[in-house]
Amino acid sequence: MASSTELYRWKIIYRNEILHSPSSLKLISETRILWHVSSHGWGHAARQRELIRVYRLKCPDSHITVASDVPRWFWDGSEIDSFIPGSPSPIAVEKDGDIDLKTTQLHFQDFILKSYDYLKTEVAKQHDLNPDLVITDIDPLPVKAAEINSIPALGISNFTWDWIMKEMFPDLREEAKLIADMYHHATYLKLPPGPDHSPFHSAIDVPLLRGGPRGNPEKVNKLLPPGRICLVALRELPPGVELSIPEGFTAVSSLPKPVHHLCHNITHSELSGAGATFADLVAACDVVVTKPGYGIVSQILTMGKRAVLFTGRKFPEEECLLSPLLCRSGTSLIDIDGTASTQSEISKVMEERCPAPVQSNGSEAIVEIVHLLST
């Protein structure tokens, strides 16, 4: 018996007068997903890329369109079927490694003023793509458009933008409520760690989601210099911070260009050429120097890595992300406005007991929900 999705597609084909050519009339069973990924940092993209990888293993015949402003090369090897620009969203704007509150507020208010026009564009885009399911991490427009188009939708994240904006700009609570209303139609797959907040009509707590695959250090052995490895997982160093590392360590980064002159940089193309990913670098390193973002924090936790983190940013999510790290050994914090030495903090965490890996099956749990909802 055909599913409701198949019958719906049959009606679309019929309405388009393919009935006049009976030999071409057929039921379409391919599941089509429109997968929106925020461009606020690459942690959103890393965890969704991992979800897509796991989902394709379970549902190889699905058709996935990723909508994101994260660079196209980031999705190489993820087996997505098509890639389109992302949608406008009230994201936090960064400058010099911290949140630029003034620019973020102006961007947020501008988004609210133009939201009706943005929504019309998003509704039309979904109508043309005709997905069976819309997923977002965690832009609000796709959810509201899905409601208008009568398409089921999922939000996957550890926070929502209405909460972020309300925390940063208490005087704009009414504007934040407009964002909350956009989310209401969908189901929220709520990741830890995050605030106890949900603007969605229903929410499901899911396990920690790794910001990438499990990681295999052997895949990057030939790319790494000998000795201990300090992975600098930053797109830029905080202003005034001079990277220094203990003797016997080599600093390694993985960017289009090195984050610092001391770093041995391994580009994305070099990783791909070795059949490796950034997660393999995390698995191979002895300590990570970074700032708290969901993608890298989840990898540090699930791989049991020592870490030195720059803190003190104005982003409300930071406190949530630091919570599970502060409950374990092998973690040190450096305030971005302080004077602590990266060299001394690396030495400090290396003297501490190596933290135990945190077990998680977030990707498997979420993929099962996506599969059930999309079929």
CORRAMO-V661953 format. One record per backbone hydrogen bond with DSSP energy under -0.5 kcal/mol. NH is the residue of the N-H (numbers start at 1). CO is the residue of the C=O. E is the energy in kcal/mol with one decimal. If there is no record, write none. Layout:
nh,co,e
NH,CO,E
NH,CO,E
This chain:
nh,co,e
7,3,-2.4
8,4,-2.3
9,5,-2.1
10,6,-2.2
11,7,-2.0
12,8,-1.7
13,9,-2.5
14,10,-2.6
15,11,-2.9
16,12,-1.5
17,14,-2.0
18,13,-1.8
20,17,-1.3
21,18,-2.5
24,21,-2.3
25,22,-1.1
29,27,-0.6
33,31,-0.5
33,63,-2.8
34,133,-2.4
35,33,-0.7
35,65,-3.2
36,34,-0.7
36,135,-3.4
37,67,-2.4
38,137,-3.0
41,39,-1.4
46,42,-2.6
47,43,-2.2
48,44,-2.1
49,45,-2.6
50,46,-1.7
51,47,-2.0
52,48,-2.7
53,49,-2.1
54,50,-2.2
55,51,-2.9
56,52,-2.6
57,53,-1.2
58,54,-1.3
59,55,-3.1
62,59,-1.6
63,31,-3.5
64,62,-0.5
65,33,-2.8
65,63,-0.5
66,64,-0.6
66,82,-2.4
67,35,-2.3
68,66,-0.6
68,84,-2.1
69,37,-0.5
74,71,-1.3
75,72,-1.8
76,73,-1.5
78,75,-2.2
81,64,-2.0
82,64,-1.6
84,66,-2.6
91,89,-2.1
95,98,-3.0
98,95,-1.6
100,93,-3.1
101,99,-1.2
104,100,-2.7
105,101,-2.6
106,102,-2.2
107,103,-2.6
108,104,-2.5
109,105,-2.6
110,106,-2.3
111,107,-2.2
112,108,-2.1
113,109,-2.1
114,110,-1.9
115,111,-0.6
115,112,-0.8
118,114,-2.5
119,115,-2.6
120,116,-2.1
121,117,-1.8
122,118,-2.2
123,119,-2.8
124,120,-2.0
125,121,-2.2
126,122,-2.4
127,123,-2.2
128,124,-2.1
129,125,-2.3
130,126,-2.8
132,32,-2.9
133,32,-1.3
134,152,-2.1
135,34,-2.7
136,154,-2.3
137,36,-1.3
143,140,-1.0
144,140,-1.6
145,141,-2.6
146,142,-1.9
147,143,-2.0
148,144,-2.0
149,145,-2.2
150,147,-1.1
151,146,-3.0
152,132,-0.5
154,134,-2.4
155,187,-2.7
156,136,-2.5
157,189,-1.5
164,160,-1.8
165,161,-2.5
166,162,-2.1
167,163,-2.2
168,164,-2.2
169,165,-2.8
172,169,-2.4
173,170,-0.9
176,172,-2.2
177,173,-1.9
178,174,-1.2
179,175,-1.1
180,176,-2.2
181,177,-2.3
182,178,-1.0
183,179,-1.1
183,180,-0.6
184,180,-0.7
184,181,-0.5
186,183,-1.6
187,153,-1.8
188,202,-2.6
189,155,-3.5
189,187,-0.6
190,188,-1.0
190,204,-2.2
191,157,-2.9
191,189,-0.6
192,206,-0.5
195,158,-0.5
197,195,-1.9
201,184,-1.7
201,186,-0.9
202,186,-0.9
204,188,-3.3
206,190,-2.3
210,208,-0.5
211,295,-0.6
212,210,-0.5
219,216,-1.5
220,217,-1.3
221,217,-0.5
221,218,-0.6
223,220,-1.2
224,220,-1.1
224,221,-0.6
228,248,-1.5
230,250,-2.6
231,229,-0.6
231,287,-2.5
232,230,-0.6
232,252,-3.2
233,231,-1.0
233,289,-2.1
234,232,-1.5
239,96,-0.8
241,238,-2.0
242,240,-0.5
243,241,-0.6
249,246,-1.6
250,228,-2.1
252,230,-2.7
253,264,-1.4
263,260,-1.7
264,251,-3.1
265,263,-0.9
266,253,-2.6
267,265,-0.6
271,267,-2.2
272,268,-2.8
273,269,-2.4
274,270,-1.1
274,271,-0.7
275,272,-1.7
276,271,-3.0
280,277,-0.9
281,277,-1.0
282,278,-2.0
283,279,-2.3
284,280,-1.5
285,281,-1.4
286,229,-2.6
287,229,-1.4
288,306,-1.9
289,231,-3.0
290,288,-0.5
290,308,-2.4
291,233,-0.6
292,310,-0.7
293,291,-0.9
297,293,-2.6
298,294,-2.7
299,295,-1.5
300,296,-2.5
301,297,-2.4
302,298,-2.5
303,299,-1.9
304,300,-0.7
305,300,-2.2
306,286,-0.6
307,330,-2.6
308,288,-3.0
309,332,-2.7
310,290,-2.5
311,309,-0.5
311,334,-2.6
316,314,-0.5
318,315,-1.8
319,316,-0.7
320,316,-0.6
321,317,-2.1
322,318,-2.1
323,319,-1.2
324,320,-0.6
325,321,-0.5
326,322,-2.1
328,325,-1.2
332,307,-2.2
334,309,-3.1
336,311,-2.9
338,335,-2.1
345,341,-1.9
346,342,-2.4
347,343,-2.1
348,344,-2.0
349,345,-2.2
350,346,-1.9
351,347,-0.9
351,348,-0.8
352,348,-0.6
352,349,-0.7
358,301,-2.5
359,357,-0.6
362,208,-1.3
365,361,-2.3
366,362,-2.6
367,363,-2.6
368,364,-1.8
369,365,-1.5
370,366,-2.8
371,367,-2.7
372,368,-2.1
373,369,-2.3
374,370,-2.0
375,371,-0.7
